[in-house]
Amino acid sequence: MYSMAIENVIMTNVVGKINYVDKFTKDIFLFNDIQIVDAMNEIDSGRFILPILEENIDELLGFAQLTSGESMMDEKNFVLTVKKLNDLYKGSLNLDMESLAKADNDLDQALSVAKEFEGNLEIEYGKLNDLYSKIEILEKSRRAYSYLDELDVKMSELDNLENFSYSLGSVTKDNAARLKSIYNSVTSLVFHVGNQENKEEVFLIISPKDLEIESQRILKALNFKPIEGFDPKYSKTPSETIDLLTSEINNLNEKSKDQSKKLNMHLEEYRNEAVVSFNTISLYANLTIIKKSMAFSEENFYFSGWISKKDKKRMEAIAAKYPDIIIMFSDTDDGIRNPPTKMKNNWLFRPFEAIVKLYGVPSYNELDPTPFLSITYMFCFGFMFGDVGQGLFLAIAGFILGKRGVELGKVLFRLGICSTFFGFMYGSFFGFENVIQAVLVRPFEEVNTMLFTAIGIGILMLFVAYIYSIINKLKKKEIKEGVFGKNGICGFILYVSLLGLVVLNIVNFSLAYILIPVLIGLVILMIFLVLVREPLSNYILKRNKLYEESASEYYVESGFELLEMILGMFSNTVSFIRIGAFALTHVGLFMAFQTLATMAQNGLISVGVLVFANVLIIVLEGLIVSIQALRLQFYELFSKYYTGDGVEFKSVDLQINLF
């Protein structure tokens, strides 16, 4: 293993005969746990290397006349057919991997069934859509006439006025105010008759026909939008027309229900055929997409992909099924490739991978920070937000969200459990400290203990961050930063020495007079080594140049970095005091609301205040505390040891998405 919680991956290159490319590609699709790589790119870059042997002569000659699968394959028609089938069944069809693995899937038959299936239902769908279209038109008419339902005038009379014309339309609220302000200056009758769902106001405008052009000009300036849906065939009063339209709509709704029921019966009747066709065509769509990453000669296909080292035997077993296949594996140690990172964490830590990825994916030769982040993030949150009742509430909410597929809900569940644990330590239940006995400490009664404990926890977390940093840099053979850098061995010794000096000056220790000069000597030595880290590391590595720039520029810049490093050590350490401060704030905030509840001297109001206090604390303070815990991770810890410049491993199902 290269690093904790990161799987070793290896590149697999395969050369096989075209006559079994579909079967091999299907095996790769079902294998799934492989990241497909563009084989043409691997070949062009010289990374796809075949052994120069007599039995490989045809495959080697094939390199001279390769064609990329990207230019040969087109999955669009397959995808279109799959989407049509899925739409027919309202998204209820799912790819059945087990049946795909067992069956030999006949594409031509599946396409034929799908086409016949679609044709049989097209007439019924056409009838249903025609009914829906008619209902939509009638609904539009009913809405239009509903604005005039209080008029006791036949629409035929209104349409045939000799000297007047009318317009029904809507304007925005701002333009409605402008229209009202010019009521007296326009030679028209203006009636406000309702409001639309988009909050625009509807007006009926009656104008003399001689002045109709002037009225339309004013309405156009107000962006007056005519209401659609009026039809000359409806000659009765608006209210009678609405009744007639409602009756027609109800009749059509009944017909559409019958037609929909008939269609659903046919859909269920053909479901088995639809499922088989959906699976087969989906499979071939996926296979076509995979083959787009392959390269082809006249006789052979060339395939590349990343797999876990532990899956090497599985891949060899797939290859063994086919005659004359060549399979090769390349380790990540070849120094040529930049492998993807396949993170591997247990059920407890896995949800926190999402938080790590917010900062970046670890590189393949870097320690995965997920276990460390998971433990410290849960601890910090629980320490700051310790309450049995509120913690259980968060845990239940997180559990429900997690079951619904929300990944951060699983994180919330774990944070809620930690909050509950610390709630028992503090003796807090929904803010009340007289319900259960404190196992460890009452935060408000031991303020100094809480603050100093927080700093102590922070120091331990920084120690681990330094160790992570040293391991990461030495794994990358970065002597300059891994040994002499501010976050390397020298930086760590400097930090420990400075802490020792602070402690010895606070605590009365009998051997302090001996240890203090030793620590001062270590501090001076480490500062010097950090200062000269570049020329020193270049000298050790026997490089031609001691300095990448001029010596004067280097020492000026390095001097400022050194000052920043020492100030950073102090600020990073003190920053962890916020863990204790927020633990105290959590208690203090509820105490303030408790005082307000007591002052109310009304049982109902007091209960309302306390309920509101808990809701506010759970939602608002819970969010603030989670952000503060995340800030400590990203700014105080990740900045020391984590780069996050890796590329995430994506299995076939994550690389391909038909929908």
N, C-alpha and C positions, 0 to 999 in steps of 0.2 A: 504493500500500500504506500502511495506517495504521501498521503496525509490523512489526518483524522477526518472521518466522515466524508471523504471523497474517494470514489471508486477509480481504480486504474482502468483506463480505456486503451484499446489498441486499434490500429487501422487494419481493416481487412480488405484486400483486393481480390477480385474473382474474375476469372476468364472462363467462359463456357460457350457451348454451341447454341446458335440461334434457335434451333428446333425445340429446345426446352426452356427458352427464356421466360415464357409465361408461367410455367410451373415453378421455376426457380424464384421468380418475382413474387408469386403467391406465397411461397415459403418465407420470403423476406418480410412480406406484409404481415403474415401471421406471427412471425418471430417478434416483430414490432420493436423490441428493445434495441434498436439500431438507429444511428443518425446517418442518413444518406448524404453522401458527398458527391459533387459533380465529378464523375470519372474522367471526363474530357479534360477538365482543369488539372486533375491529378497527373494525367498522362503528359499534358503540355508542360507542366512544371517539373517533370522528371522524377516525381515521387512514386509513380506507378511503375515499378521495376520488375520485369520478368527475368527469371534466370535464363542465361544464354545456354540453352541445351538443345540437342537435336530434336527431342520430342516436342519442344516448344516452338519450332521454326514457323509453323503456320500462324500461331498467335503473335509472334514477333513481327512477321511480315504484315500482319493485319494493322499494326500501328501506322503503316504508311498510307492507308486509305480509310481512316476512321471518319465516321459521321456522328455528330452529337445527337443524342436522343431528343433533345429540345427541338430540333428542326424536323424530326420524323414523327413525333407523337402529338396527338391532339385529343384531349379528353372532353372537349366542350359538349359534344353530342351526348356522350354518356352522362355527364353531369346534368344536362338539360332534362334528359329522360328521368333520371333519379329524382330531380326536383319536382317534376310533374307528378310522379307517383306519390311522393311525399305530400304534395299539396292536396292530392285527391283524398288522402287519409289524414289530413290535417296534422301532419307531423308525427303521427303515431307509429310510423315504421322505423325500426332501428336495425342497424347492421348486426347480424347474428354471427359472431366469430366462430362459435362451435360448429354450426351447420356448414359454414364455409370450409372449415378444416376437414370435415368428413366427406363432403360431396365433391364430385367433379362438375364444375359449373359450365353449362353450355351457354355461351354468350348469344349465339344466333337464336336459339330457342327463347331465351329470356327477352331479347329485343322484340321477337315476333309476338310473344305473349303480351308484352307491355304495349305494343302498337295496337294489337287487337283489343286489348283491355280498354285502352284510351278511346278507340273508335266506338266501341259498344256504349260507352258512357257519355260520349261527346254530345249525342242528341239530347239525353236527359239533362246534362249540364247546361246545354243551350236553352232548353225550356225553363230551367230553374233561373238562369241568369236573366232571361227575358222577363220573367215574372218580377224578379228583383228590380230590374230597370224600370218597369211600369210602376211599381210601388214607389220607387224613388221620385219619379216624375209627379205622381199624385201627392206625395208627401210635400214636395216643393209647392205645389198648388195650394194645398191645405194651409201651409204656413202663410202663403201670400194672402189668401182670403181671410185668414184669422185676424189680420190687422184691421179689417173693415167689418168685423162681425157685428158691430153696434149700429151700422148703417141700415136703416129700414128702407132701402132703395134697391130696385132690381139692377143687376149689373148691366142688362141690356139698355136700360135708360141712362145709366151712367156713361156707358160706352158711346151712346148716340146723342149726347148733349149738342145743341146747335151752336151755342155761343161760347161754350166753355170746354176746356180740356183738363184732365187730371193726371197727376204723376204720383206714384207711390215709391218711395225709396228711403235709403238710410244715409246718415252722415255720422262722423265721429262726434264725440262729446264736445270737443273744442269748436267744431264747425256748427254743431247744434246751437251752441251759445251765440255764435255769430249770426245764425239764421234768426234766432229769437230777437236779437238786438235790432234787426232790420224789418221786423214784422210790419211796422207802420209805414215803411218807405217802399214796400213792394206792392204792386197792384195784383196781389194774389191772396187767396185764403189759405192759411197754413194751419194744419191740425197735427198735433203730436198724437200718434196712434199706437205707440209701443216701443219695445226695446228688443234688439236681437241678442242671440247668445254671445256674440263677440262684443257686447256692450255698446254697439252703435245704436243711435236713436232713429226711429222710423217716423217719417212725416208724410202726410197726404197734402199735396199742393194742388189747388184748383185755380186755374188762371183763365182770363178771357182769351179767346183764340186770337184776337188781334194783337195781344201782347205776349203771346206764347213764346216768341223768339227771345224777347227780353228776359222772361222768367227762366227759360232754359239756360241763358247765359249766366245768370246769377247762380243757378243751381250747379252748373258746371264748375264755376269758380269755388264752390263749397265742396267739390268732389262728391256730388250727390250720386249714389249708386241705386239705380232702379231695382225694385224687387221683381224677381222673375217668378213665373208660375201661373200667370193669368192666361185664360183661354176663352175666346169669344163663345165657344159652345156652351159655357156655363152662363146662362142668362138670368137665373133667379137671384134672390137677395143673397148677400154673403153668408148669412147664417144657414140658409137652405142649401147653398152650394157646399158649405163645409160638411153638412150632414150627408149630402150625396157623395162627396169625396171620401168621407169616413167609411161609408157603406162599401164603396168600391175597393178601398184599401183593405178592409176586413175580408172581403171576398177573395181578393188576390192573396192575402196572407194565408187564408185557409188552403188555397190551391198550392201555394209555395210549400206549406207544411206537408201536404200530401206528396208533392213532387220530391221534396227533400227526404221524406220517409222512404219513398220508393227507391231513390238513389242510394240511400244508406243501406237498404236491404241488399241491393245489388253489390255495393261495396263489400259488405260482409260476406256475400256469396262467393266473391272472387278474392277474398283476402289472402288465402293460401297461395294462389297464383301470383298475387301482387307482392307478397313477402319474398317468394323465391326470385321473382324478377328483380325486385329492389336489391336483394342481397347480391345477385349475380352481376347486375349492371354497376352497382356501387363498387364491387370488387374490381371489375375491369377498369372503372374510372380511376381507382386508386393505383392499380397496376400500371396504367398508362402514365400516371403522374410520376411513379417511381422510375419507369423506363426513360422518362425525360432526362433523368440524371445519369443515365448510362451512356456508353459510347458503343458504336456498332461498326463492325467490318462486314464483309460479305458473308462470312461463316460464323463469326463469334460476337459475343457481347462482352463488355468490360464494365465491372461494377465496383464501386468503392463505398465504404461506410465505416463509422466508428462503432465498436461494441465494447462492452465490459470485458475485462480480461477473464473473468470467471465464466463468461459465456463462450469462450473459445471452442470448447468441446461441442457445444450445441451447434455452433456454426459449422464445424467440421462434419458433424452428423448430417446436416442439410446438404453439404457439398458431396458427401459420400453417396447420395442417392442418384447422382448424375454421372454418366460416363465421360471420360476425358476432360473433366473440370480441373482447373488449376486454382488453388486458393492459397493466398499468402498473407502473413500477418506482420505488421511493423510495429515495434514498440515506440512509446513516446520519447524514449531516451535518444532517438536518432538525431535530435537537435534540429530537424528540418521543419517539422510540423508544429502547429500550435493547437494541441488537442482541446476538445470541449471539456467542460467540467460536469461530471455526473455526481451530484450530491446524494449522499446516502445517510439518512438519519433515522433514528428510531421513532416510534409513535409519539413520544413525549416532545421531542425537539422538532419534528418535521414541520409543523405549522409555522414555526419561526423562520423557516427558509424564506418565506414571503417578505419578512422584514429585512433579512440580510440582502435580498435581491433589490430592495429599494435603494440600497447603497451601491450595489454591484455584485456580480457573480464572482466567486473566488476563482483564481486561475488554477490550472490543473496541478501545479506544484506548490500550492499555497495551502496552509491549514484552513479548514473550513471553520469559520467563527461561530457557526450556528449553535453547537453545544454550549460554548461559553456565553454567547449572547442570551440563549434561552434561560440558563440558570440565573444569570445576573439580572436579566430584565424582569423575570418573575420575582426574584428576591427584592429588587428595588421597588417594584410596584406594590408588592405586599407590604413592605416596610413602610411605605408612604401612605398606603390606603388600607390599613388594617382594620377590618370590621367584619364580624361574623355575618350579620344580616345583609349588609350591602354587598359583601363578597359573594354570598350565596345567590343573590339576585343577579349579579354579573355572570356567575358561573352558569345559571339556568338560561339566561339570555344567550350566552355564548354557545351553550349546548344546542339550543334550538336553531340558532343561525348556522352552526356547523353542520347539523343534520340537513339543512336546506342548501348545502353546498357553498356557503360563504366561508372561505378559508380563514379569514381573520376572526370569524366566530370561534374557531377552535383555539386561537390565541387568547381570546377573551375568556373562554372557559377556564383555561389554565391560570390566567391572571386572577380570575374570581376565586379559584381554589386557594391560591397563595394569599389573597386578601383575607379569606376566611381563616386560614391558619394563623396569620398575624393578628386577626381579630381576637382569637382565643388567647394569644400571647399578651394582648393589651387589655383584654376583658371588655371589649366594646361590641354592642349589639344594636344595630341601627342608630348608632351615636350614643346610646345610653351606656354608662359605665357602672351602673348599679344592678344590672340584670345578671351578669355572669362574673365569676372571679377571674382576675388577671393571673395567668400562669407565670408571666415573666416580669412585666413592668407596666405601670400606668404612664404613658408618655408625658402628660402635663405635670406629673409629680416628679419626674426625673429628666428635666430639660437638658442639663449638661450631659447626662448619660446618653441621651438620644443623639445629641449633636456630635459628641466625641466618638460614639459607636459608628455613626454615619461616616465620619472621616476615616476611621479605622477600616471600615468595609471598603471605602474608596481606595485606600492604600493597597489593600490586598488585591483588588481588581486591577489596579495599575501594575502591580507586580506580575500578574498573569499576562497582562497586555504586553509588558516588556519581554516576557518569555516567548510569547507568540511571535513578536516582532523579530527577536533574535533567531528563532527557528526558521521563520519564513525567509529572512535575508540570507542566512547561511545555506539554506537549501538552494537558493538561487546563486550561491557562490559570490555574494556581494560582500566582500571583506571590508570595504570602506565603511558601509553603513551597518553591517551585521556585527562587526567587532568594535570599530571606533566611532560609530555614529551616535547621534543623540538618543536614538531608540534601540541602540545595539548594546553590546556587553559593557562598554565604557559608560554609556549613558545610564544604564541600569545601576552600575556600581556607584556612579556619582549621585544618583537619586537616593540610594540606600544610605550612602555616607552623609548626605545632607539631612536626611531624616534622623539618622543616629545622632548628629550634632544637636538637632532641635530637641530630641528626647533627653539627651544627657544634660542639657541646660535647664530642662524642666524638672527632671527627676533627680533626686539626691542619691547618687550611686557611688560606692566606695572606690571603684576603679576608674572613675570618670577622668581623673587627672592623667591616666595612662592612655585611655581610649581616645580622648579628644584630640591630642596631637597626631595620633595615628590616622584618625578620620580626616583631620585637616590636610594631612599629607596626601591621603587618597583623593580628596576633593581636588587639590592642586594638580596632582598627576593626571586624573581623569579629564579635567578641563584642558590640560595641555594636549593630551592624546586626541580629544575631540577636535581641538583647534587645528591640529596638524594631520587630521585623518586622511586627507587626500594625498599629500606627498608621502606619508608613511605607508599607506596601502599601495600606492604606485611603486614604491621602493621594494616592498615585500613581493609584489607580483612581477618585479623586474621589467617594468614598462620603461619606454624610452624617455617619456616626459614625466616629471614629478608633478607639474601643475597643468591643468587644462587651459588656464588663462595665466596672466602675469601674477607673480608671487604677491605683489602689493595689493592687487585687486582681490585675490583670494583671501588674504588675511583680513582685509577690511570687511568683506562680506561674511567671512567665517566668524569674525568677532561679533558682528551684530547677531548672527544666528545663535552664537553661544549665549549672548545676553538674553535673547528671546527664549532659548531653551530653559535657562534657569528660572526666568519669570514664569514660563509655561509649567514647569514642575510645581511651582508654588500654587499657581491658579488652578491647575488640574486637580491638585489635592484638595484645596479649599472648596472647589466646585461641588464636591460630594457632600458638603454640609447641607446642601439642599434636600438630600434624602431625609435627614432628621427634621429639617425645617418644615417640609411638607407633611411629615407625620404629625407634627405639633399643630400645623394649620388645619389638618383634617379634624382633629379633636376640637380645636378652638372655634372653628366655623359652626359646628353643631352646638357648642355651648352658647354661642351668641344667639342662635335661633331658639334654644331652650329658654334663655332669659326672656326673649320676646314672647314666647308661649306662656310663660309664667305671668308676665306683665298684663297679658290679655285678660286674665281672670274670667275666662269664658271657656267651658270645656270643649265646645265644638270648634271655636276659633283656635284654641290651643292645639287640638289634634290636627287641624288644617295646616297650621304653621309647621308642626313637626313633620307631617307628611311632605309638605312642600320642601322642607329642609333636606329630607332624605332624597327626594327626586333631584333637587339641585346638586347635591353632593355627588350622587351616583353619576349623573349625566355630565355636569360641568367640571367638577373636580376630578372625576374619573378620567375625563379627556385630558385635562391639564397634567395630571400625574403621569398618564401614559406617554404624553409628549415629552415631559421632563425626563422620564426614564429612557426614552429613545434618544433624546439629546445627549445624555451622558454616554450612551453607547456610541453614537456617531462622532461626537466631537472630542470626548475625553479618551475614548478607548480605540475606536476604529482608526482614528487619525494617527495612532501610534504604530499599529501593526498590520492594517488591512488595506490592500489596494483595490480589490474588487474589479479588476480589469480582465476577468476571464470571459469565456463564451459558454453559455449554458448548453448542456447536452439536450437535444430534442429528439425523442423517439419518433418513429414513423407516424403514429397517430397525432402527434403534436405538429409535425411538419406538413401533414396533409389535412385539409379541412374542406370537404366538398360543399359545405353550406356556409 
